[in-house]
């Protein structure tokens, strides 16, 4: 036992926690103390994406012991991390963490143990919702997967339905992707893969990274004994339109880069049709909302949220613009193509299973 403890201590000094921040002062005020207290013998590095709030001053004043790296502009998620991690050779494993994440006491102990036991390349802890801490979080839950159409889902979250955590997904399992809100990756593997694809900017870049990691012999695991809590879109909660644009654009880029030609020919036309059905939904529901609520504007007491219909219409045009932007990136993305075997991909449509077969929980899906 003493030898095991000594080995674990040795490994602990080789992990570095890297937190990317952009105008996240109110999140840093909650997260830094929590992370420092519960992550002994582990360096914490803040990477600031040219914040315009008081984030930098707060860190320098309150936590002078923390290494602070200041970017001169907002590089987004992918490049913001790449500029630091691709030039860092001090750690065996990078812990990539959002600024709106809190961790449990001893959360790193199961991570160290898993690293010692297996040929681990990527690990994700169990991610629970910070505001409803008995529920899984949207961003990762207890491990990420994708279906045959390229739609991401999680063990504990199908589409927008979150499951309650009753310990039903506490087994360490191989996963397809790990959430970028708390992702542990071997530094050599990160360097070998040349980090995140910077054309993704933000959203689904971690899925692309994990898909490309299948070219290595490293294992991707969820470690549910390690628990963290995520607020969810803390930094971007005022900018949901950005999320719609990048999610729709990057999901298509994901398929163009990593799916075989044989499957791409079958899947891509269906995906495009699906996106345009979504566009029609947002546009029609936005128009309908504005027509339905128009009479209420005459009565100040019952006046509805005047932006809801407009936002839905705006979303429909943002998805169209996401498709247009793919045209300009197409040649660049095709040059990066490296089709990977379809390991751990759910062989059905999660959307069809969810809406038509009424499968609302991961445990209800057929094993794959």
C-alpha positions as a Markdown table, in Angstrom:
| # | Residue | x | y | z |
|---|---|---|---|---|
| 1 | Unk | 0.0 | 0.0 | 0.0 |
| 2 | Unk | 2.8 | 2.4 | 0.9 |
| 3 | Unk | 4.4 | 1.8 | -2.6 |
| 4 | Unk | 1.0 | 2.5 | -4.3 |
| 5 | Unk | 0.7 | 5.8 | -2.3 |
| 6 | Unk | 4.2 | 6.8 | -3.3 |
| 7 | Unk | 3.4 | 6.1 | -6.9 |
| 8 | Unk | 0.2 | 8.1 | -6.7 |
| 9 | Unk | 2.0 | 11.1 | -5.1 |
| 10 | Unk | 4.5 | 11.0 | -8.0 |
| 11 | Unk | 1.8 | 11.1 | -10.6 |
| 12 | Unk | -0.1 | 13.9 | -8.7 |
| 13 | Unk | 2.7 | 16.3 | -9.4 |
| 14 | Unk | 2.4 | 15.7 | -13.1 |
| 15 | Unk | -1.2 | 17.0 | -13.6 |
| 16 | Unk | -1.9 | 20.7 | -14.4 |
| 17 | Unk | -5.3 | 22.3 | -14.3 |
| 18 | Unk | -5.8 | 24.8 | -17.1 |
| 19 | Unk | -8.8 | 27.1 | -16.9 |
| 20 | Unk | -9.7 | 29.3 | -19.9 |
| 21 | Unk | -11.5 | 32.5 | -18.9 |
| 22 | Unk | -13.2 | 35.2 | -20.8 |
| 23 | Unk | -15.1 | 37.9 | -18.8 |
| 24 | Unk | -15.8 | 35.3 | -16.1 |
| 25 | Unk | -15.1 | 37.2 | -12.9 |
| 26 | Unk | -18.3 | 36.1 | -11.2 |
| 27 | Unk | -17.5 | 32.4 | -11.9 |
| 28 | Unk | -13.8 | 32.7 | -10.9 |
| 29 | Unk | -14.9 | 34.2 | -7.6 |
| 30 | Unk | -16.7 | 30.9 | -6.9 |
| 31 | Unk | -14.5 | 28.3 | -8.6 |
| 32 | Unk | -10.8 | 29.2 | -7.8 |
| 33 | Unk | -11.0 | 28.8 | -4.0 |
| 34 | Unk | -13.0 | 25.5 | -4.5 |
| 35 | Unk | -10.5 | 24.1 | -7.0 |
| 36 | Unk | -7.4 | 25.1 | -5.1 |
| 37 | Unk | -8.8 | 23.6 | -1.8 |
| 38 | Unk | -9.8 | 20.3 | -3.4 |
| 39 | Unk | -6.9 | 19.8 | -5.8 |
| 40 | Unk | -3.7 | 19.5 | -3.6 |
| 41 | Unk | -0.3 | 19.2 | -5.2 |
| 42 | Unk | -1.8 | 20.2 | -8.5 |
| 43 | Unk | -0.9 | 23.4 | -10.4 |
| 44 | Unk | -3.7 | 25.7 | -11.4 |
| 45 | Unk | -3.1 | 27.9 | -14.5 |
| 46 | Unk | -5.5 | 30.5 | -15.7 |
| 47 | Unk | -5.5 | 31.4 | -19.4 |
| 48 | Unk | -7.3 | 34.7 | -20.0 |
| 49 | Unk | -8.8 | 35.4 | -23.4 |
| 50 | Unk | -8.4 | 39.2 | -23.2 |
| 51 | Unk | -11.2 | 39.7 | -20.6 |
| 52 | Unk | -12.6 | 43.2 | -20.4 |
| 53 | Unk | -14.0 | 42.8 | -16.8 |
| 54 | Unk | -11.9 | 42.7 | -13.7 |
| 55 | Unk | -10.9 | 39.0 | -14.0 |
| 56 | Unk | -7.2 | 39.7 | -14.4 |
| 57 | Unk | -6.9 | 42.2 | -11.5 |
| 58 | Unk | -8.9 | 39.8 | -9.3 |
| 59 | Unk | -6.6 | 36.9 | -9.9 |
| 60 | Unk | -3.4 | 39.0 | -9.5 |
| 61 | Unk | -4.7 | 40.5 | -6.2 |
| 62 | Unk | -6.3 | 37.5 | -4.6 |
| 63 | Unk | -4.2 | 34.6 | -6.0 |
| 64 | Unk | -0.7 | 35.7 | -6.7 |
| 65 | Unk | 0.5 | 32.1 | -6.5 |
| 66 | Unk | -1.6 | 31.1 | -9.6 |
| 67 | Unk | 0.1 | 31.3 | -12.9 |
| 68 | Unk | -1.8 | 33.7 | -15.2 |
| 69 | Unk | -1.3 | 33.6 | -18.9 |
| 70 | Unk | -2.8 | 36.7 | -20.7 |
| 71 | Unk | -3.8 | 36.5 | -24.4 |
| 72 | Unk | -3.9 | 39.8 | -26.2 |
| 73 | Unk | -7.2 | 38.9 | -28.0 |
| 74 | Unk | -10.1 | 36.5 | -27.6 |
| 75 | Unk | -9.0 | 33.4 | -29.4 |
| 76 | Unk | -12.0 | 31.3 | -28.6 |
| 77 | Unk | -11.9 | 27.9 | -26.9 |
| 78 | Unk | -9.7 | 26.0 | -29.4 |
| 79 | Unk | -6.9 | 28.4 | -30.1 |
| 80 | Unk | -7.1 | 29.8 | -26.6 |
| 81 | Unk | -6.0 | 26.5 | -25.2 |
| 82 | Unk | -3.7 | 25.5 | -28.1 |
| 83 | Unk | -1.5 | 28.5 | -27.8 |
| 84 | Unk | -0.6 | 27.4 | -24.2 |
| 85 | Unk | -0.9 | 23.6 | -24.2 |
| 86 | Unk | 0.9 | 22.9 | -27.4 |
| 87 | Unk | 3.9 | 24.7 | -26.0 |
| 88 | Unk | 3.7 | 23.1 | -22.5 |
| 89 | Unk | 5.8 | 20.1 | -21.7 |
| 90 | Unk | 5.7 | 20.2 | -17.9 |
| 91 | Unk | 2.8 | 17.9 | -17.2 |
| 92 | Unk | 1.9 | 14.3 | -18.1 |
| 93 | Unk | -1.8 | 15.1 | -18.2 |
| 94 | Unk | -3.6 | 18.4 | -18.9 |
| 95 | Unk | -6.9 | 19.0 | -17.0 |
| 96 | Unk | -8.9 | 21.3 | -19.3 |
| 97 | Unk | -11.6 | 23.0 | -17.2 |
| 98 | Unk | -14.3 | 25.6 | -17.7 |
| 99 | Unk | -14.3 | 28.6 | -15.3 |
| 100 | Unk | -17.9 | 27.7 | -14.1 |
| 101 | Unk | -16.9 | 24.3 | -12.7 |
| 102 | Unk | -16.8 | 23.3 | -9.0 |
| 103 | Unk | -15.2 | 20.0 | -7.8 |
| 104 | Unk | -15.8 | 17.6 | -4.9 |
| 105 | Unk | -13.2 | 16.9 | -2.3 |
| 106 | Unk | -10.7 | 14.2 | -3.4 |
| 107 | Unk | -12.1 | 14.4 | -6.9 |
| 108 | Unk | -8.6 | 13.7 | -8.3 |
| 109 | Unk | -7.9 | 10.5 | -6.3 |
| 110 | Unk | -10.0 | 8.2 | -8.7 |
| 111 | Unk | -8.3 | 10.0 | -11.7 |
| 112 | Unk | -4.8 | 9.2 | -10.4 |
| 113 | Unk | -5.9 | 5.6 | -9.8 |
| 114 | Unk | -7.3 | 5.2 | -13.3 |
| 115 | Unk | -4.2 | 6.6 | -14.9 |
| 116 | Unk | -2.0 | 4.1 | -13.0 |
| 117 | Unk | -4.2 | 1.1 | -13.9 |
| 118 | Unk | -4.7 | 1.5 | -17.7 |
| 119 | Unk | -3.3 | 2.9 | -20.9 |
| 120 | Unk | -5.3 | 6.1 | -20.5 |
| 121 | Unk | -5.4 | 8.9 | -23.1 |
| 122 | Unk | -8.5 | 10.8 | -22.1 |
| 123 | Unk | -10.7 | 10.8 | -19.0 |
| 124 | Unk | -13.9 | 12.6 | -18.1 |
| 125 | Unk | -15.3 | 12.7 | -14.5 |
| 126 | Unk | -19.0 | 12.5 | -13.8 |
| 127 | Unk | -20.4 | 16.0 | -14.5 |
| 128 | Unk | -23.4 | 17.0 | -12.5 |
| 129 | Unk | -25.6 | 20.2 | -12.7 |
| 130 | Unk | -24.5 | 22.9 | -10.3 |
| 131 | Unk | -28.0 | 24.4 | -9.9 |
| 132 | Unk | -29.7 | 21.0 | -9.6 |
| 133 | Unk | -26.9 | 18.9 | -8.1 |
| 134 | Unk | -28.9 | 15.6 | -8.1 |
| 135 | Unk | -29.1 | 15.8 | -11.9 |
| 136 | Unk | -26.6 | 15.1 | -14.6 |
| 137 | Unk | -25.3 | 18.1 | -16.5 |
| 138 | Unk | -25.9 | 18.7 | -20.2 |
| 139 | Unk | -22.2 | 19.0 | -21.0 |
| 140 | Unk | -20.9 | 15.5 | -20.7 |
| 141 | Unk | -23.0 | 13.9 | -17.9 |
| 142 | Unk | -21.4 | 10.5 | -17.3 |
| 143 | Unk | -19.6 | 10.2 | -20.7 |
| 144 | Unk | -20.3 | 11.3 | -24.3 |
| 145 | Unk | -21.3 | 9.4 | -27.4 |
| 146 | Unk | -22.6 | 10.2 | -30.9 |
| 147 | Unk | -25.1 | 8.5 | -33.1 |
| 148 | Unk | -24.9 | 7.4 | -36.7 |
| 149 | Unk | -26.1 | 10.9 | -37.7 |
| 150 | Unk | -23.3 | 12.6 | -35.7 |
| 151 | Unk | -25.7 | 13.9 | -33.0 |
| 152 | Unk | -24.0 | 14.0 | -29.6 |
| 153 | Unk | -25.6 | 12.6 | -26.5 |
| 154 | Unk | -24.5 | 11.4 | -23.1 |
| 155 | Unk | -24.9 | 8.6 | -20.5 |
| 156 | Unk | -27.3 | 10.6 | -18.4 |
| 157 | Unk | -28.5 | 13.1 | -21.1 |
| 158 | Unk | -30.4 | 12.4 | -24.3 |
| 159 | Unk | -31.0 | 15.5 | -26.4 |
| 160 | Unk | -32.3 | 18.1 | -23.8 |
| 161 | Unk | -33.5 | 15.6 | -21.3 |
| 162 | Unk | -31.3 | 15.3 | -18.2 |
| 163 | Unk | -31.5 | 12.2 | -16.0 |
| 164 | Unk | -31.4 | 12.2 | -12.2 |
| 165 | Unk | -28.2 | 10.7 | -10.9 |
| 166 | Unk | -29.1 | 7.6 | -8.8 |
| 167 | Unk | -25.7 | 5.9 | -9.3 |
| 168 | Unk | -27.0 | 4.1 | -12.4 |
| 169 | Unk | -24.0 | 5.1 | -14.4 |
| 170 | Unk | -21.2 | 4.7 | -11.9 |
| 171 | Unk | -19.3 | 2.1 | -13.9 |
| 172 | Unk | -16.0 | 3.1 | -15.5 |
| 173 | Unk | -16.7 | 2.7 | -19.3 |
| 174 | Unk | -15.1 | 3.4 | -22.6 |
| 175 | Unk | -16.6 | 6.6 | -24.1 |
| 176 | Unk | -16.6 | 8.2 | -27.5 |
| 177 | Unk | -16.0 | 11.8 | -26.3 |
| 178 | Unk | -15.2 | 13.6 | -23.1 |
| 179 | Unk | -16.7 | 17.0 | -22.3 |
| 180 | Unk | -14.5 | 20.1 | -22.7 |
| 181 | Unk | -15.9 | 21.5 | -19.5 |
| 182 | Unk | -13.6 | 19.1 | -17.6 |
| 183 | Unk | -11.4 | 16.9 | -19.8 |
| 184 | Unk | -8.2 | 15.2 | -18.7 |
| 185 | Unk | -5.9 | 14.3 | -21.6 |
| 186 | Unk | -2.4 | 12.9 | -21.8 |
| 187 | Unk | -0.1 | 15.8 | -22.8 |
| 188 | Unk | 1.8 | 13.6 | -25.4 |
| 189 | Unk | -1.6 | 12.6 | -27.0 |
| 190 | Unk | -2.7 | 16.3 | -27.1 |
| 191 | Unk | 0.6 | 17.2 | -28.8 |
| 192 | Unk | 0.4 | 14.2 | -31.2 |
| 193 | Unk | -3.1 | 15.3 | -32.3 |
| 194 | Unk | -1.9 | 18.9 | -32.6 |
| 195 | Unk | -4.5 | 20.0 | -30.1 |
| 196 | Unk | -8.0 | 21.2 | -30.8 |
| 197 | Unk | -8.9 | 22.1 | -34.4 |
| 198 | Unk | -8.9 | 25.9 | -34.4 |
| 199 | Unk | -11.4 | 26.1 | -37.3 |
| 200 | Unk | -14.0 | 24.9 | -34.8 |
| 201 | Unk | -13.3 | 28.0 | -32.6 |
| 202 | Unk | -15.8 | 26.8 | -29.9 |
| 203 | Unk | -18.3 | 24.0 | -29.4 |
| 204 | Unk | -17.8 | 20.3 | -30.4 |
| 205 | Unk | -14.0 | 20.8 | -30.7 |
| 206 | Unk | -13.6 | 18.2 | -27.9 |
| 207 | Unk | -15.7 | 15.7 | -29.9 |
| 208 | Unk | -13.5 | 16.2 | -32.9 |
| 209 | Unk | -10.4 | 15.8 | -30.7 |
| 210 | Unk | -11.7 | 12.6 | -29.2 |
| 211 | Unk | -12.7 | 11.2 | -32.6 |
| 212 | Unk | -9.2 | 11.8 | -33.9 |
| 213 | Unk | -7.8 | 10.2 | -30.7 |
| 214 | Unk | -9.2 | 6.9 | -31.9 |
| 215 | Unk | -6.1 | 6.7 | -34.3 |
| 216 | Unk | -4.0 | 6.1 | -31.2 |
| 217 | Unk | -4.1 | 3.1 | -28.9 |
| 218 | Unk | -5.0 | 5.2 | -25.9 |
| 219 | Unk | -8.2 | 4.5 | -24.0 |
| 220 | Unk | -10.9 | 7.1 | -23.4 |
| 221 | Unk | -12.8 | 6.5 | -20.1 |
| 222 | Unk | -15.5 | 8.1 | -18.0 |
| 223 | Unk | -14.5 | 8.0 | -14.3 |
| 224 | Unk | -17.8 | 8.6 | -12.4 |
| 225 | Unk | -16.1 | 8.2 | -9.0 |
| 226 | Unk | -14.6 | 11.6 | -9.7 |
| 227 | Unk | -17.4 | 14.2 | -9.5 |
| 228 | Unk | -17.5 | 17.8 | -10.6 |
| 229 | Unk | -20.4 | 20.3 | -11.0 |
| 230 | Unk | -21.0 | 22.6 | -14.0 |
| 231 | Unk | -23.1 | 25.7 | -14.1 |
| 232 | Unk | -23.6 | 25.4 | -17.9 |
| 233 | Unk | -22.7 | 28.1 | -20.5 |
| 234 | Unk | -21.7 | 30.4 | -17.7 |
| 235 | Unk | -19.5 | 32.5 | -19.8 |
| 236 | Unk | -21.8 | 32.5 | -22.8 |
| 237 | Unk | -25.2 | 32.5 | -21.2 |
| 238 | Unk | -26.1 | 35.9 | -22.7 |
| 239 | Unk | -25.1 | 34.7 | -26.2 |
| 240 | Unk | -27.2 | 31.6 | -27.0 |
| 241 | Unk | -27.3 | 32.6 | -30.7 |
| 242 | Unk | -23.5 | 32.0 | -30.9 |
| 243 | Unk | -24.1 | 28.5 | -29.6 |
| 244 | Unk | -26.7 | 27.8 | -32.3 |
| 245 | Unk | -24.4 | 29.0 | -35.0 |
| 246 | Unk | -21.3 | 27.0 | -33.9 |
| 247 | Unk | -23.1 | 23.8 | -32.9 |
| 248 | Unk | -24.8 | 23.5 | -36.3 |
| 249 | Unk | -21.7 | 24.5 | -38.3 |
| 250 | Unk | -19.2 | 22.4 | -36.3 |
| 251 | Unk | -21.3 | 19.3 | -36.2 |
| 252 | Unk | -21.3 | 19.2 | -40.0 |
| 253 | Unk | -17.5 | 19.9 | -40.0 |
| 254 | Unk | -17.1 | 17.0 | -37.6 |
| 255 | Unk | -18.7 | 14.6 | -40.1 |
| 256 | Unk | -16.8 | 16.1 | -43.1 |
| 257 | Unk | -13.5 | 15.6 | -41.3 |
| 258 | Unk | -13.9 | 12.2 | -39.6 |
| 259 | Unk | -16.5 | 10.1 | -41.3 |
| 260 | Unk | -15.7 | 7.7 | -44.2 |
| 261 | Unk | -16.8 | 8.7 | -47.7 |
| 262 | Unk | -19.2 | 5.7 | -47.8 |
| 263 | Unk | -21.0 | 6.8 | -44.7 |
| 264 | Unk | -20.8 | 10.5 | -45.5 |
| 265 | Unk | -22.6 | 10.0 | -48.8 |
| 266 | Unk | -25.4 | 8.3 | -46.9 |
| 267 | Unk | -25.6 | 10.6 | -43.8 |
| 268 | Unk | -24.8 | 14.1 | -45.0 |
| 269 | Unk | -27.9 | 14.7 | -47.2 |
| 270 | Unk | -30.1 | 13.5 | -44.3 |
| 271 | Unk | -28.3 | 15.8 | -41.9 |
| 272 | Unk | -28.8 | 18.8 | -44.1 |
| 273 | Unk | -32.5 | 18.0 | -44.5 |
| 274 | Unk | -32.8 | 17.7 | -40.7 |
| 275 | Unk | -31.1 | 21.1 | -40.2 |
| 276 | Unk | -33.6 | 22.7 | -42.7 |
| 277 | Unk | -36.5 | 21.2 | -40.8 |
| 278 | Unk | -35.1 | 22.8 | -37.7 |
| 279 | Unk | -34.8 | 26.1 | -39.6 |
| 280 | Unk | -38.4 | 25.9 | -40.6 |
| 281 | Unk | -39.4 | 25.1 | -37.1 |
| 282 | Unk | -37.7 | 28.1 | -35.6 |
| 283 | Unk | -38.9 | 30.4 | -38.4 |
| 284 | Unk | -42.6 | 29.3 | -38.3 |
| 285 | Unk | -42.7 | 29.2 | -34.5 |
| 286 | Unk | -41.2 | 32.7 | -34.3 |
| 287 | Unk | -43.8 | 34.1 | -36.8 |
| 288 | Unk | -46.6 | 32.3 | -35.1 |
| 289 | Unk | -45.6 | 33.6 | -31.7 |
| 290 | Unk | -45.5 | 37.2 | -33.0 |
| 291 | Unk | -48.9 | 36.8 | -34.6 |
| 292 | Unk | -50.5 | 35.1 | -31.6 |
| 293 | Unk | -49.2 | 37.7 | -29.1 |
| 294 | Unk | -49.8 | 40.8 | -31.3 |
| 295 | Unk | -53.2 | 41.7 | -29.7 |
| 296 | Unk | -51.6 | 41.6 | -26.2 |
| 297 | Unk | -49.4 | 44.5 | -27.0 |
| 298 | Unk | -52.4 | 46.8 | -26.7 |
| 299 | Unk | -52.5 | 45.9 | -22.9 |
| 300 | Unk | -49.4 | 46.8 | -21.0 |
| 301 | Unk | -50.3 | 44.5 | -18.2 |
| 302 | Unk | -50.3 | 41.4 | -20.4 |
| 303 | Unk | -47.6 | 42.5 | -22.8 |
| 304 | Unk | -45.4 | 39.4 | -23.6 |
| 305 | Unk | -41.7 | 39.1 | -24.0 |
| 306 | Unk | -41.3 | 41.1 | -27.2 |
| 307 | Unk | -38.0 | 39.4 | -28.3 |
| 308 | Unk | -39.0 | 35.8 | -28.1 |
| 309 | Unk | -40.5 | 35.6 | -31.6 |
| 310 | Unk | -37.6 | 37.6 | -33.0 |
| 311 | Unk | -35.0 | 35.4 | -31.4 |
| 312 | Unk | -36.6 | 32.3 | -32.9 |
| 313 | Unk | -36.5 | 33.9 | -36.4 |
| 314 | Unk | -33.0 | 35.1 | -35.8 |
| 315 | Unk | -31.9 | 31.5 | -34.9 |
| 316 | Unk | -33.3 | 30.2 | -38.2 |
| 317 | Unk | -31.2 | 32.6 | -40.1 |
| 318 | Unk | -28.1 | 31.8 | -38.0 |
| 319 | Unk | -28.4 | 28.2 | -38.9 |
| 320 | Unk | -28.6 | 29.1 | -42.6 |
| 321 | Unk | -25.5 | 31.3 | -42.1 |
| 322 | Unk | -23.7 | 28.3 | -40.4 |
| 323 | Unk | -24.3 | 26.3 | -43.6 |
| 324 | Unk | -23.0 | 29.1 | -45.8 |
| 325 | Unk | -19.9 | 29.4 | -43.7 |
| 326 | Unk | -19.2 | 25.7 | -44.3 |
| 327 | Unk | -18.9 | 26.4 | -48.0 |
| 328 | Unk | -16.0 | 28.8 | -47.3 |
| 329 | Unk | -14.3 | 26.3 | -44.9 |
| 330 | Unk | -15.0 | 23.2 | -47.1 |
| 331 | Unk | -11.6 | 23.0 | -48.9 |
| 332 | Unk | -9.6 | 23.6 | -45.8 |
| 333 | Unk | -11.6 | 21.0 | -43.8 |
| 334 | Unk | -11.4 | 18.4 | -46.6 |
| 335 | Unk | -7.6 | 18.7 | -46.5 |
| 336 | Unk | -7.7 | 17.6 | -42.9 |
| 337 | Unk | -9.8 | 14.5 | -43.5 |
| 338 | Unk | -8.6 | 11.5 | -41.6 |
| 339 | Unk | -11.5 | 9.0 | -41.5 |
| 340 | Unk | -11.5 | 6.9 | -38.4 |
| 341 | Unk | -13.2 | 3.6 | -37.8 |
| 342 | Unk | -16.7 | 4.0 | -36.3 |
| 343 | Unk | -15.9 | 2.7 | -32.8 |
| 344 | Unk | -18.5 | 3.3 | -30.1 |
| 345 | Unk | -20.9 | 5.1 | -32.4 |
| 346 | Unk | -24.5 | 4.4 | -31.7 |
| 347 | Unk | -25.8 | 2.7 | -34.9 |
| 348 | Unk | -29.2 | 4.3 | -34.8 |
| 349 | Unk | -30.7 | 7.8 | -34.8 |
| 350 | Unk | -31.0 | 9.2 | -31.3 |
| 351 | Unk | -33.6 | 11.6 | -32.5 |
| 352 | Unk | -35.8 | 8.9 | -33.9 |
| 353 | Unk | -35.3 | 6.8 | -30.8 |
| 354 | Unk | -36.1 | 9.8 | -28.6 |
| 355 | Unk | -39.3 | 11.1 | -30.3 |
| 356 | Unk | -40.7 | 8.0 | -32.0 |
| 357 | Unk | -39.6 | 5.2 | -29.7 |
| 358 | Unk | -39.9 | 7.3 | -26.5 |
| 359 | Unk | -36.4 | 6.4 | -25.2 |
| 360 | Unk | -35.7 | 9.2 | -22.8 |
| 361 | Unk | -32.8 | 7.6 | -20.8 |
| 362 | Unk | -29.4 | 6.2 | -21.9 |
| 363 | Unk | -30.2 | 2.9 | -20.2 |
| 364 | Unk | -33.2 | 2.4 | -22.6 |
| 365 | Unk | -30.9 | 2.4 | -25.6 |
| 366 | Unk | -29.8 | -0.8 | -27.3 |
| 367 | Unk | -26.3 | -1.8 | -26.3 |
| 368 | Unk | -23.6 | -0.8 | -28.7 |
